[in-house]
Amino acid sequence: MSEEQNAQNTQNLDVPEHLQYSQDHVWIDTSTSPAVVGVTEYAQDQLGDLVFVDLPETGGHVEAGDEVLELESSKAVEPLVSPVSGTIKYVNREASDDPSVINNDPYGEGWLLKIELDDDEPDLLSAEDYAKIIAA
């Protein structure tokens, strides 16, 4: 990918430019409806090989800052904190059945949730700002 398409940090992890990010290492693609949510390459790299994903039910409402699911690896169990408010429309059952898809393709097939956003404007970071955080 070119520099315009992808920001890089000192750990050489992908931070796709077309996505937005939270400080909790969650990415969101607001260009689609519903918005797509997943964990960043940095987050899955820190967790290591994922062995279990506890997905929420569809139809539930989440607020920005809510813990919406858990990611379990051999190292730790970490909650995913929603960066946005809205209604969960879809969950990625493939990622639940085979969590390695998150490690292998965190920005593609490893997406976790699709959320119909509330009208609130989410407080998110650009790829450039997120890359600075993980490089620090």
C-alpha positions in Angstrom: 0.0 0.0 0.0 1.2 3.5 -0.6 1.7 6.0 2.2 -1.5 7.7 1.2 -3.5 4.5 1.6 -1.8 3.3 4.8 -0.2 5.0 7.8 2.7 3.1 9.3 4.0 3.2 12.9 7.4 2.1 14.2 6.2 -1.4 14.7 5.3 -1.6 11.0 1.7 -2.5 11.7 -1.1 -1.5 9.3 -3.3 1.4 10.1 -5.6 1.8 7.0 -6.2 5.4 6.1 -9.9 4.9 5.2 -10.8 3.8 8.8 -11.3 5.7 12.0 -10.0 4.5 15.4 -10.5 4.7 19.1 -7.8 4.9 21.8 -9.0 1.4 22.8 -7.6 0.0 19.6 -10.9 -0.5 17.8 -11.4 0.5 14.2 -14.6 1.6 12.6 -15.6 2.1 9.0 -18.3 4.8 9.0 -18.5 4.9 5.2 -20.9 2.0 5.2 -24.3 1.6 6.7 -24.3 -0.1 9.1 -20.8 0.9 10.2 -18.3 -2.0 10.5 -16.3 -2.4 13.8 -13.3 -4.5 14.5 -10.0 -4.6 16.5 -6.8 -3.1 15.1 -3.8 -5.1 14.0 -2.0 -3.6 17.0 -4.6 -5.0 19.4 -4.6 -8.5 18.0 -0.8 -8.4 17.9 -0.7 -7.5 21.6 -3.2 -10.2 22.5 -1.6 -13.0 20.5 -3.5 -15.8 18.9 -7.1 -15.5 19.7 -8.9 -18.6 20.9 -12.4 -17.4 21.7 -14.7 -14.4 20.9 -17.8 -13.8 23.0 -20.1 -11.9 20.6 -23.2 -10.0 21.8 -26.7 -10.7 20.4 -27.9 -8.7 17.5 -30.6 -6.1 18.1 -29.1 -4.7 21.3 -28.3 -1.1 21.8 -24.8 0.0 22.8 -23.4 3.3 24.0 -19.9 4.6 23.2 -17.7 3.3 26.0 -19.7 0.2 26.7 -17.9 -3.2 26.7 -19.7 -5.1 24.0 -17.7 -8.3 23.6 -14.7 -10.2 24.9 -11.6 -11.4 23.0 -9.7 -14.3 24.6 -6.2 -15.4 23.8 -3.7 -17.6 25.6 -2.3 -14.4 27.1 -5.5 -12.5 28.3 -9.2 -11.9 28.1 -9.9 -8.3 26.9 -13.1 -6.5 26.4 -13.9 -4.6 23.2 -15.1 -1.1 24.1 -17.5 0.3 21.5 -16.3 3.6 20.1 -19.8 4.5 18.9 -23.4 4.4 20.0 -26.0 2.5 18.1 -27.9 -0.8 17.5 -26.0 -4.0 16.7 -27.3 -5.2 13.4 -24.9 -8.0 12.6 -22.1 -10.0 14.3 -19.4 -12.0 12.6 -20.2 -15.6 13.4 -17.2 -16.7 11.3 -14.9 -14.8 13.6 -16.6 -16.5 16.6 -16.3 -20.0 15.0 -12.7 -19.4 14.0 -11.0 -16.5 15.9 -7.8 -16.9 13.9 -9.6 -14.9 11.1 -9.2 -11.9 13.4 -5.5 -12.4 13.7 -5.1 -13.1 10.0 -7.3 -10.3 8.6 -8.3 -7.8 11.3 -9.4 -5.2 8.8 -11.3 -7.5 6.5 -12.8 -10.9 7.2 -12.0 -10.4 10.9 -14.6 -7.6 11.4 -16.6 -8.1 14.6 -19.8 -6.0 14.6 -22.0 -4.0 12.3 -23.7 -1.2 14.1 -26.5 1.2 12.9 -25.1 4.4 14.3 -27.2 6.8 16.4 -27.1 10.4 15.3 -24.3 11.3 17.7 -21.0 12.3 16.1 -18.5 9.7 17.4 -15.2 11.0 18.9 -12.7 9.0 16.8 -9.1 9.3 15.7 -7.7 9.6 12.2 -5.3 6.9 11.0 -2.4 9.4 11.4 -3.4 10.2 15.0 -3.9 6.5 15.9 -0.5 5.6 14.4 1.1 8.2 16.6 -0.5 6.7 19.7 0.7 3.1 19.0 4.2 4.3 18.0 4.6 6.1 21.4 
